[in-house]
Amino acid sequence: MARLLVIVAAAVLLLAAGATAQQQGCENATFPAGRSFARCNTLPVLDASLHWTYHAANGTAELAFRATSGSAGWVAWGINPGGAGMPGSNVFVASQSASGVSVLTTVLRSTAPALDNTTLQFDVPVPPAAEYAAGAYTIYVTVALPGNSTQQNTVWQAGPLGAGDILPHPTSGPNLQSLMRLDFLSG
């Protein structure tokens, strides 16, 4: 009987710890240089989170996208102003090179895009920056929300690097589920 009570007590403690960790989610994230954000979402796939502060006065969102990845990988986050899904998305891609972490901005025109460093279809008043620490990339950027709308179609992704080049991401499972409509006002 005593053994059963110990097992039940241990199970209750594990459940409580799991519930607490789930509730805390992205809210425990810390950022360097005093950066902080008003809201966050733990994204449903690819071990990623989005942190942001919406500025109603000028229709911008200051944000940090964080996703775990090996140093031989890349991560990306973006907005699709014209629809849902990858084609048409305006994205920020972080990866490592010999000179450090860099951010590429590009518009994905198809499901097999050319990753050219292009101007996005919305204003980016603060140039993007990125870092790699503790097994995760973080992309920092401020964007003018397209159409001055707080509701946006967002996408995120992760994939491998090969000889320093960004290679295609897997085309199954979580990599095909990495999109959601997000309200930057309410979360």
N, C-alpha and C positions, 0 to 999 in steps of 0.2 A: 504494500500500500504506500509506504514511504517513497519507494522508487517511482511509482505512478505519479505521486504529487510532485516529485522533482522533475519528471518529464513534462508534466502539464505546465509547471511554473516556467521551465525553460522555453516551451513553445509559446507561452504568452509573452515572455520577454522578447523572443525573436520576432513575433508578429508586431509588437509595439515598436521595436527598433525599425523594422521594415516600413511601417506606416509613417513613422517620423521621417525617415530618409526620403520616402516618396513625397511627403508634404513639403519638405525643404527644397528638393529638386535644385533648380537653377538659382534659387535665392541665396545660396551660400557661396556663390562664385565671387572671387575677388579679382580685382584688376589693378595693374600698376599705375603709378603716378596719380593717385587720387581719383582715378576714373570711377564713376558709379552711374547706375542706370535706374530709372524709375520702375520699369517692368521687365519681366523675363518670361520666356516659355521654354520648357524642356521639350524639344522637338521629338516627335514620336519614333523616328528612326535615325540611324547612323550616329548615335551617341553624340548629339549636337544640341546646342541651346542658342537662343537669340535673346539678347538683352538690349533694351532701348529706352530712350527718353523722347517723347513726342513734344515738339514745340509748336503749339497751335498758332502762335503769332506769325510764324513764317512758313508753316506747313512742312517742316523738316522733321526727320527722325535721326537722332544721333544713336548709333548702334554698335554692338559688338556681337559678332557671330563666332561661336566657339565650337570646334569639333575635334574629337580625338583622331589621331592619325599617327602612323609611324613617320619618321623624318623622311622616308623615301616615298612619301605620298603627297597628295594635294587635297585641299578642301575648297568649296565654293558656296557662295550664297548670293541670291539675287531676287529681283522683282520682275515679273512678267506683266508689263502694263497693258498687253493686248489680249490676254487669255490665261488659261491654266496650262501648266506643263513646261517642258524645256524649250521647245522652239519659240523664239520671241523673247526669251528671258534676257535681261541685262544683268550680268553677273560680275562678281569680284572673286578671283581665283588666287588663293595663297599657296605658295610652294617654296621649297628651299632650292637655292643654287649655291655655287661656290662663293658668291658675294653676300649670302645671307637670305633672309626671307623677303620675298617680293610679292606684290599684288598686281595681277593682270586684270584689266577691265575689258569686257567684250560683250557683244550681243550675239546670242546663240541663234543663228538663222535657220538651223535644221537640227536633226538628231545626230548628224555627223559634222559638227561645226569646225570651221577654221578658227583657231584661237588667236585672233589678231588683237592687238591692244588698241581698242577703239573708244571713241566718245560714246557714252551711253545716251539713251533716249530721255533721260531726266537729269536734272542738275545735281552735281556732286560738289557742294560748296567747300568741303574740306577734303583734301586728297586722302585716299585710303592708305592705311598702314596695316601691318600684320606682324605677329610675333609667333614664335614656336617655343613652348615651354611645357614641361611635365607631360609630354606625349600628346599635346593638343596645339592646334593652330587657333589663333584668334585674329579675326579681321575687324578692324575699327574703321568706321566710315560714317559720314553724315550725308543723307540723301534728301532731296526735295521730293516728297511723295508725288508720284505721277497723278495729274488731274487734281492736285490738292485734296486727294481723298485718303482718309485714314485706312480704308479697306483695300488691301493689295493682295495679289496672288504672289506667293513667295515660293522659291525653290532652293534647295541646298543639295550638295553632293560631295562625294569623296571618292578618290581613286588613286592609282599608282603613278609613280614617276619611272621613267626608263631612260638612263643615260642623261638625266637632267631635263628630259622632255615630259610634258603632261600627256599621259596615256589615257585612253578611254576608260571610263568607270564600268563596273559590271552592269549588265542589262537585265538583272533579275532581282527578285526579293526587295529588300529595303531600298536599293538604289532606284527602284521604279516607284516607290511610295514617298519619296522625299519632296512633297509639295503640299502646300496648305494655303487657305485664304486666311489672312491675319488682319485684325483690326488694331492698328497702332494706337488707337485711343483707349480701347477697353481691354485689349489683350486677347 
